[in-house]
Amino acid sequence: MKWAVCISADPLFTDINNCLLSSLLLRMKQEYQDLILQASSAESLQIGAKIQTLWSGYGQIVRVHLQGCDRPSVVVKHVMFPQESKHHPGGWNTDISHQRKVRSYQVETHWYQNYSTNEHCRIPECLAAQSYGDEQLIVLEDLDAAGFPERRSSVRDAEIKACLRWLANFHGLFLDVSPQGLWPVGTYWHLETRPDELEAMGDQKLKAAAGEIDAVLNRCRFKTILHGDAKLANFCFSKDGTHVAAVDFQYVGGGCGMKDVIYFLGSCMDERACEKKVPSYLDFYFSELRSAMSERVNFTELEEEWRGLFAFAWTDFHRFLLGWMPGHHKVNKYSKRLAQDVLRKLSQSSDRGK
């Protein structure tokens, strides 16, 4: 078996710069190379383009081209925990932030090693996952080669529905499944993991209600496993946009399915579109969820509960944004209206309890 780094004018390699090349040569040790070759049954490999740098500089995702096997390529997620504080886009360079990221990559590795889905909620096949001290390597099926080569920065109705269909099938598949080895409560903005952002909030009424909102969501009767970061950027599309696969399972864990739904819809629609289109997209999601569910579940009761938690889930994410980046474009009139509705409901509930 041999390993080569290839530089050429081919478009596949145009994103490789001197820094990346140096990093790969220094950091992709022989044992990493051997893991990729063994997992793919390839005779040799070539380092292709960097797909992206991981959040806050915690590593990179690289496409690796293979020779001598039935796969043209794999995608390698190479996590490198920094020895010193890295730059954070939002300025959150804390030990809590670092430990959360470390845990997230441990969870993702456990997810790929121990969980699987089906063709209705496609994810990349994990060929290998291994920890090496402060570094981790996850070798994944290349979804581009598997028929999902497209990424979208904006979407049409059919593409939004394709993602909602994926979420409905994912939530239906894992309904009542205990998130063993995953986050007990999924999503990257979960209140318990975000004390710094809560402290930074300026909206004192919502800040005071944050714990109660979190408790309402956590008390839901019908729980599933959440993707946890179901934004548009984490879906890979077929060429016609009608089928999708999902990636990035660092914050996969338990909870109410509405958390994934609100996060996805907020990732691809502005406030005007949300006001106009959210009701019909919720109807579509629940229609697909009904089809994905087993008959043993009382779907009417599940739908009633989750619809009632829609505004709570949206407000929970809105709470996070107000502490993390209050100037974010998702802090808009639609989100603020839902938050006011939730605060009103909580106040009325409190008054009835007196």
Contacts in CASP RR format, 6 or more apart in sequence:
PFRMAT RR
TARGET T0000
AUTHOR 0000-0000-0000
METHOD contacts of the structure
MODEL  1
MKWAVCISADPLFTDINNCLLSSLLLRMKQEYQDLILQASSAESLQIGAK
IQTLWSGYGQIVRVHLQGCDRPSVVVKHVMFPQESKHHPGGWNTDISHQR
KVRSYQVETHWYQNYSTNEHCRIPECLAAQSYGDEQLIVLEDLDAAGFPE
RRSSVRDAEIKACLRWLANFHGLFLDVSPQGLWPVGTYWHLETRPDELEA
MGDQKLKAAAGEIDAVLNRCRFKTILHGDAKLANFCFSKDGTHVAAVDFQ
YVGGGCGMKDVIYFLGSCMDERACEKKVPSYLDFYFSELRSAMSERVNFT
ELEEEWRGLFAFAWTDFHRFLLGWMPGHHKVNKYSKRLAQDVLRKLSQSS
DRGK
1 34 0 8 1.000
1 37 0 8 1.000
1 42 0 8 1.000
1 43 0 8 1.000
1 44 0 8 1.000
2 43 0 8 1.000
2 44 0 8 1.000
3 30 0 8 1.000
3 33 0 8 1.000
3 37 0 8 1.000
3 44 0 8 1.000
3 45 0 8 1.000
4 44 0 8 1.000
4 45 0 8 1.000
4 46 0 8 1.000
5 21 0 8 1.000
5 24 0 8 1.000
5 25 0 8 1.000
5 46 0 8 1.000
5 47 0 8 1.000
6 13 0 8 1.000
6 46 0 8 1.000
6 47 0 8 1.000
6 48 0 8 1.000
6 65 0 8 1.000
7 13 0 8 1.000
7 16 0 8 1.000
7 21 0 8 1.000
12 48 0 8 1.000
12 49 0 8 1.000
12 63 0 8 1.000
12 65 0 8 1.000
13 48 0 8 1.000
13 49 0 8 1.000
14 49 0 8 1.000
15 49 0 8 1.000
15 50 0 8 1.000
16 47 0 8 1.000
16 48 0 8 1.000
16 49 0 8 1.000
16 50 0 8 1.000
20 50 0 8 1.000
20 60 0 8 1.000
23 60 0 8 1.000
24 47 0 8 1.000
24 62 0 8 1.000
27 78 0 8 1.000
27 80 0 8 1.000
27 135 0 8 1.000
28 47 0 8 1.000
28 78 0 8 1.000
29 132 0 8 1.000
31 132 0 8 1.000
32 78 0 8 1.000
32 132 0 8 1.000
32 137 0 8 1.000
33 45 0 8 1.000
35 128 0 8 1.000
35 130 0 8 1.000
35 137 0 8 1.000
35 139 0 8 1.000
36 42 0 8 1.000
36 45 0 8 1.000
36 64 0 8 1.000
36 74 0 8 1.000
36 76 0 8 1.000
36 128 0 8 1.000
36 137 0 8 1.000
36 139 0 8 1.000
37 43 0 8 1.000
37 44 0 8 1.000
37 45 0 8 1.000
38 128 0 8 1.000
39 74 0 8 1.000
39 127 0 8 1.000
39 128 0 8 1.000
39 139 0 8 1.000
40 66 0 8 1.000
40 69 0 8 1.000
40 71 0 8 1.000
40 74 0 8 1.000
40 127 0 8 1.000
40 139 0 8 1.000
41 69 0 8 1.000
41 70 0 8 1.000
42 66 0 8 1.000
42 67 0 8 1.000
42 68 0 8 1.000
42 69 0 8 1.000
42 71 0 8 1.000
43 67 0 8 1.000
43 68 0 8 1.000
43 69 0 8 1.000
44 66 0 8 1.000
44 67 0 8 1.000
44 68 0 8 1.000
45 64 0 8 1.000
45 65 0 8 1.000
45 66 0 8 1.000
45 67 0 8 1.000
46 64 0 8 1.000
46 65 0 8 1.000
46 67 0 8 1.000
47 62 0 8 1.000
47 64 0 8 1.000
47 65 0 8 1.000
48 62 0 8 1.000
48 63 0 8 1.000
48 64 0 8 1.000
48 65 0 8 1.000
49 62 0 8 1.000
49 63 0 8 1.000
50 60 0 8 1.000
50 61 0 8 1.000
50 62 0 8 1.000
51 60 0 8 1.000
51 61 0 8 1.000
51 62 0 8 1.000
51 63 0 8 1.000
51 75 0 8 1.000
52 60 0 8 1.000
52 61 0 8 1.000
53 59 0 8 1.000
53 60 0 8 1.000
53 61 0 8 1.000
54 60 0 8 1.000
54 61 0 8 1.000
54 77 0 8 1.000
54 79 0 8 1.000
55 89 0 8 1.000
55 101 0 8 1.000
56 86 0 8 1.000
56 87 0 8 1.000
56 88 0 8 1.000
56 89 0 8 1.000
56 97 0 8 1.000
56 101 0 8 1.000
57 82 0 8 1.000
57 86 0 8 1.000
57 87 0 8 1.000
58 79 0 8 1.000
58 80 0 8 1.000
58 81 0 8 1.000
58 82 0 8 1.000
58 86 0 8 1.000
58 101 0 8 1.000
58 105 0 8 1.000
59 78 0 8 1.000
59 79 0 8 1.000
59 80 0 8 1.000
60 78 0 8 1.000
61 75 0 8 1.000
61 76 0 8 1.000
61 77 0 8 1.000
61 78 0 8 1.000
62 75 0 8 1.000
62 76 0 8 1.000
62 78 0 8 1.000
63 73 0 8 1.000
63 74 0 8 1.000
63 75 0 8 1.000
63 76 0 8 1.000
63 142 0 8 1.000
63 144 0 8 1.000
64 73 0 8 1.000
64 74 0 8 1.000
64 75 0 8 1.000
64 76 0 8 1.000
65 72 0 8 1.000
65 73 0 8 1.000
66 72 0 8 1.000
66 73 0 8 1.000
66 74 0 8 1.000
71 141 0 8 1.000
71 142 0 8 1.000
71 145 0 8 1.000
72 142 0 8 1.000
72 145 0 8 1.000
73 142 0 8 1.000
73 144 0 8 1.000
73 145 0 8 1.000
74 127 0 8 1.000
74 139 0 8 1.000
74 140 0 8 1.000
74 141 0 8 1.000
74 142 0 8 1.000
75 124 0 8 1.000
75 139 0 8 1.000
75 140 0 8 1.000
75 141 0 8 1.000
75 142 0 8 1.000
75 143 0 8 1.000
76 137 0 8 1.000
76 138 0 8 1.000
76 139 0 8 1.000
76 140 0 8 1.000
77 136 0 8 1.000
77 137 0 8 1.000
77 138 0 8 1.000
77 140 0 8 1.000
78 135 0 8 1.000
78 136 0 8 1.000
78 137 0 8 1.000
79 105 0 8 1.000
79 135 0 8 1.000
79 136 0 8 1.000
79 137 0 8 1.000
79 138 0 8 1.000
80 134 0 8 1.000
80 135 0 8 1.000
81 98 0 8 1.000
81 101 0 8 1.000
81 102 0 8 1.000
81 134 0 8 1.000
81 135 0 8 1.000
83 134 0 8 1.000
85 93 0 8 1.000
85 98 0 8 1.000
86 93 0 8 1.000
87 93 0 8 1.000
88 97 0 8 1.000
90 324 0 8 1.000
90 325 0 8 1.000
92 196 0 8 1.000
92 197 0 8 1.000
92 324 0 8 1.000
94 196 0 8 1.000
96 193 0 8 1.000
96 195 0 8 1.000
96 196 0 8 1.000
97 196 0 8 1.000
100 193 0 8 1.000
101 250 0 8 1.000
103 183 0 8 1.000
104 188 0 8 1.000
104 250 0 8 1.000
104 251 0 8 1.000
105 136 0 8 1.000
105 250 0 8 1.000
107 181 0 8 1.000
107 182 0 8 1.000
107 183 0 8 1.000
107 249 0 8 1.000
107 250 0 8 1.000
107 251 0 8 1.000
107 252 0 8 1.000
107 253 0 8 1.000
108 138 0 8 1.000
108 248 0 8 1.000
108 249 0 8 1.000
108 250 0 8 1.000
108 252 0 8 1.000
109 129 0 8 1.000
109 131 0 8 1.000
109 136 0 8 1.000
109 138 0 8 1.000
110 181 0 8 1.000
110 182 0 8 1.000
111 182 0 8 1.000
111 249 0 8 1.000
111 252 0 8 1.000
112 126 0 8 1.000
112 129 0 8 1.000
112 138 0 8 1.000
112 140 0 8 1.000
112 249 0 8 1.000
113 126 0 8 1.000
113 129 0 8 1.000
114 180 0 8 1.000
114 181 0 8 1.000
115 225 0 8 1.000
117 123 0 8 1.000
117 170 0 8 1.000
117 173 0 8 1.000
118 169 0 8 1.000
118 173 0 8 1.000
120 165 0 8 1.000
120 166 0 8 1.000
120 169 0 8 1.000
120 173 0 8 1.000
120 292 0 8 1.000
121 166 0 8 1.000
121 167 0 8 1.000
121 169 0 8 1.000
121 170 0 8 1.000
121 173 0 8 1.000
121 246 0 8 1.000
122 148 0 8 1.000
122 166 0 8 1.000
122 243 0 8 1.000
122 244 0 8 1.000
122 245 0 8 1.000
122 246 0 8 1.000
123 245 0 8 1.000
123 246 0 8 1.000
123 247 0 8 1.000
123 249 0 8 1.000
124 140 0 8 1.000
124 141 0 8 1.000
124 142 0 8 1.000
124 143 0 8 1.000
124 146 0 8 1.000
124 245 0 8 1.000
124 247 0 8 1.000
125 140 0 8 1.000
125 141 0 8 1.000
126 138 0 8 1.000
126 139 0 8 1.000
126 140 0 8 1.000
126 141 0 8 1.000
127 139 0 8 1.000
127 140 0 8 1.000
127 141 0 8 1.000
128 137 0 8 1.000
128 138 0 8 1.000
128 139 0 8 1.000
129 136 0 8 1.000
129 137 0 8 1.000
129 138 0 8 1.000
129 139 0 8 1.000
130 136 0 8 1.000
130 137 0 8 1.000
140 247 0 8 1.000
143 149 0 8 1.000
143 236 0 8 1.000
143 245 0 8 1.000
143 247 0 8 1.000
144 236 0 8 1.000
146 245 0 8 1.000
147 238 0 8 1.000
147 239 0 8 1.000
148 236 0 8 1.000
148 237 0 8 1.000
148 238 0 8 1.000
148 243 0 8 1.000
148 244 0 8 1.000
148 245 0 8 1.000
149 236 0 8 1.000
149 237 0 8 1.000
149 238 0 8 1.000
149 239 0 8 1.000
150 236 0 8 1.000
150 237 0 8 1.000
150 238 0 8 1.000
150 239 0 8 1.000
150 241 0 8 1.000
151 233 0 8 1.000
151 236 0 8 1.000
151 237 0 8 1.000
152 159 0 8 1.000
152 232 0 8 1.000
152 235 0 8 1.000
152 237 0 8 1.000
152 241 0 8 1.000
153 232 0 8 1.000
154 268 0 8 1.000
155 163 0 8 1.000
155 232 0 8 1.000
155 268 0 8 1.000
158 241 0 8 1.000
158 242 0 8 1.000
159 237 0 8 1.000
159 241 0 8 1.000
159 242 0 8 1.000
159 244 0 8 1.000
160 265 0 8 1.000
160 268 0 8 1.000
160 269 0 8 1.000
160 281 0 8 1.000
161 281 0 8 1.000
161 284 0 8 1.000
162 235 0 8 1.000
162 237 0 8 1.000
162 241 0 8 1.000
162 242 0 8 1.000
162 243 0 8 1.000
162 244 0 8 1.000
163 230 0 8 1.000
163 232 0 8 1.000
163 235 0 8 1.000
163 244 0 8 1.000
163 264 0 8 1.000
163 268 0 8 1.000
164 261 0 8 1.000
164 264 0 8 1.000
164 281 0 8 1.000
164 284 0 8 1.000
164 285 0 8 1.000
164 288 0 8 1.000
165 288 0 8 1.000
166 235 0 8 1.000
166 244 0 8 1.000
166 245 0 8 1.000
166 246 0 8 1.000
167 227 0 8 1.000
167 230 0 8 1.000
167 257 0 8 1.000
167 260 0 8 1.000
167 261 0 8 1.000
167 264 0 8 1.000
167 285 0 8 1.000
168 285 0 8 1.000
168 286 0 8 1.000
168 288 0 8 1.000
168 289 0 8 1.000
168 291 0 8 1.000
168 292 0 8 1.000
169 288 0 8 1.000
169 292 0 8 1.000
170 224 0 8 1.000
170 225 0 8 1.000
170 227 0 8 1.000
170 246 0 8 1.000
170 260 0 8 1.000
171 224 0 8 1.000
171 225 0 8 1.000
171 226 0 8 1.000
171 257 0 8 1.000
171 260 0 8 1.000
171 289 0 8 1.000
171 292 0 8 1.000
172 224 0 8 1.000
172 289 0 8 1.000
172 292 0 8 1.000
172 293 0 8 1.000
173 292 0 8 1.000
174 224 0 8 1.000
174 225 0 8 1.000
175 222 0 8 1.000
175 223 0 8 1.000
175 224 0 8 1.000
175 293 0 8 1.000
175 294 0 8 1.000
175 297 0 8 1.000
176 222 0 8 1.000
176 223 0 8 1.000
176 224 0 8 1.000
176 297 0 8 1.000
177 224 0 8 1.000
177 225 0 8 1.000
179 186 0 8 1.000
179 225 0 8 1.000
179 252 0 8 1.000
179 253 0 8 1.000
179 254 0 8 1.000
182 225 0 8 1.000
182 252 0 8 1.000
182 253 0 8 1.000
182 254 0 8 1.000
183 190 0 8 1.000
183 251 0 8 1.000
183 252 0 8 1.000
183 253 0 8 1.000
183 254 0 8 1.000
184 253 0 8 1.000
184 254 0 8 1.000
185 192 0 8 1.000
185 218 0 8 1.000
185 253 0 8 1.000
185 254 0 8 1.000
185 255 0 8 1.000
186 226 0 8 1.000
186 228 0 8 1.000
186 251 0 8 1.000
186 252 0 8 1.000
186 253 0 8 1.000
186 254 0 8 1.000
186 255 0 8 1.000
186 259 0 8 1.000
187 226 0 8 1.000
187 228 0 8 1.000
187 229 0 8 1.000
187 251 0 8 1.000
187 253 0 8 1.000
187 259 0 8 1.000
187 260 0 8 1.000
187 263 0 8 1.000
187 317 0 8 1.000
188 228 0 8 1.000
188 229 0 8 1.000
188 250 0 8 1.000
188 251 0 8 1.000
189 197 0 8 1.000
189 316 0 8 1.000
189 317 0 8 1.000
189 319 0 8 1.000
189 320 0 8 1.000
189 324 0 8 1.000
190 214 0 8 1.000
190 251 0 8 1.000
191 198 0 8 1.000
191 210 0 8 1.000
191 211 0 8 1.000
191 213 0 8 1.000
191 214 0 8 1.000
191 316 0 8 1.000
191 319 0 8 1.000
191 320 0 8 1.000
192 214 0 8 1.000
194 320 0 8 1.000
194 324 0 8 1.000
197 320 0 8 1.000
197 323 0 8 1.000
197 324 0 8 1.000
198 207 0 8 1.000
198 210 0 8 1.000
198 319 0 8 1.000
198 323 0 8 1.000
200 323 0 8 1.000
200 324 0 8 1.000
201 207 0 8 1.000
201 210 0 8 1.000
201 319 0 8 1.000
201 322 0 8 1.000
201 323 0 8 1.000
202 322 0 8 1.000
202 323 0 8 1.000
202 326 0 8 1.000
203 322 0 8 1.000
205 343 0 8 1.000
206 315 0 8 1.000
206 318 0 8 1.000
206 319 0 8 1.000
206 322 0 8 1.000
206 339 0 8 1.000
206 343 0 8 1.000
207 319 0 8 1.000
209 342 0 8 1.000
209 343 0 8 1.000
209 346 0 8 1.000
210 316 0 8 1.000
210 319 0 8 1.000
212 346 0 8 1.000
213 312 0 8 1.000
213 315 0 8 1.000
213 316 0 8 1.000
213 319 0 8 1.000
213 342 0 8 1.000
213 346 0 8 1.000
214 316 0 8 1.000
216 309 0 8 1.000
216 312 0 8 1.000
217 255 0 8 1.000
217 256 0 8 1.000
217 259 0 8 1.000
217 309 0 8 1.000
217 312 0 8 1.000
217 313 0 8 1.000
217 316 0 8 1.000
218 255 0 8 1.000
220 255 0 8 1.000
220 256 0 8 1.000
220 305 0 8 1.000
220 306 0 8 1.000
220 309 0 8 1.000
221 301 0 8 1.000
221 305 0 8 1.000
222 256 0 8 1.000
222 297 0 8 1.000
222 301 0 8 1.000
222 302 0 8 1.000
222 305 0 8 1.000
222 306 0 8 1.000
223 254 0 8 1.000
223 255 0 8 1.000
223 256 0 8 1.000
224 254 0 8 1.000
224 255 0 8 1.000
224 256 0 8 1.000
224 257 0 8 1.000
225 252 0 8 1.000
225 253 0 8 1.000
225 254 0 8 1.000
225 255 0 8 1.000
226 251 0 8 1.000
226 252 0 8 1.000
226 253 0 8 1.000
226 254 0 8 1.000
226 255 0 8 1.000
226 256 0 8 1.000
226 257 0 8 1.000
226 259 0 8 1.000
226 260 0 8 1.000
227 234 0 8 1.000
227 246 0 8 1.000
227 249 0 8 1.000
227 251 0 8 1.000
227 252 0 8 1.000
227 260 0 8 1.000
228 249 0 8 1.000
228 251 0 8 1.000
228 252 0 8 1.000
228 253 0 8 1.000
228 259 0 8 1.000
228 260 0 8 1.000
228 263 0 8 1.000
229 248 0 8 1.000
229 249 0 8 1.000
229 250 0 8 1.000
229 251 0 8 1.000
229 263 0 8 1.000
230 246 0 8 1.000
230 260 0 8 1.000
230 261 0 8 1.000
230 263 0 8 1.000
230 264 0 8 1.000
230 267 0 8 1.000
231 263 0 8 1.000
231 264 0 8 1.000
231 267 0 8 1.000
232 264 0 8 1.000
232 267 0 8 1.000
232 268 0 8 1.000
233 267 0 8 1.000
234 246 0 8 1.000
234 247 0 8 1.000
234 248 0 8 1.000
235 244 0 8 1.000
235 245 0 8 1.000
235 246 0 8 1.000
235 247 0 8 1.000
236 244 0 8 1.000
236 245 0 8 1.000
236 246 0 8 1.000
236 247 0 8 1.000
237 243 0 8 1.000
237 244 0 8 1.000
238 244 0 8 1.000
256 306 0 8 1.000
256 309 0 8 1.000
256 313 0 8 1.000
257 306 0 8 1.000
257 313 0 8 1.000
258 306 0 8 1.000
258 309 0 8 1.000
258 310 0 8 1.000
258 312 0 8 1.000
258 313 0 8 1.000
259 313 0 8 1.000
259 316 0 8 1.000
259 317 0 8 1.000
261 282 0 8 1.000
261 285 0 8 1.000
261 310 0 8 1.000
261 313 0 8 1.000
262 310 0 8 1.000
262 313 0 8 1.000
262 314 0 8 1.000
262 317 0 8 1.000
263 317 0 8 1.000
265 274 0 8 1.000
265 278 0 8 1.000
265 281 0 8 1.000
266 274 0 8 1.000
266 330 0 8 1.000
269 277 0 8 1.000
269 278 0 8 1.000
270 329 0 8 1.000
270 332 0 8 1.000
271 332 0 8 1.000
271 333 0 8 1.000
271 334 0 8 1.000
271 335 0 8 1.000
274 334 0 8 1.000
275 334 0 8 1.000
282 307 0 8 1.000
282 310 0 8 1.000
286 303 0 8 1.000
286 306 0 8 1.000
286 307 0 8 1.000
289 299 0 8 1.000
289 302 0 8 1.000
289 303 0 8 1.000
290 299 0 8 1.000
290 303 0 8 1.000
293 299 0 8 1.000
293 302 0 8 1.000
311 338 0 8 1.000
311 341 0 8 1.000
311 342 0 8 1.000
311 345 0 8 1.000
312 342 0 8 1.000
314 335 0 8 1.000
314 338 0 8 1.000
314 339 0 8 1.000
315 335 0 8 1.000
315 338 0 8 1.000
315 339 0 8 1.000
315 342 0 8 1.000
317 330 0 8 1.000
318 330 0 8 1.000
318 331 0 8 1.000
318 335 0 8 1.000
318 336 0 8 1.000
318 338 0 8 1.000
318 339 0 8 1.000
319 339 0 8 1.000
321 328 0 8 1.000
321 330 0 8 1.000
321 331 0 8 1.000
321 335 0 8 1.000
322 331 0 8 1.000
END
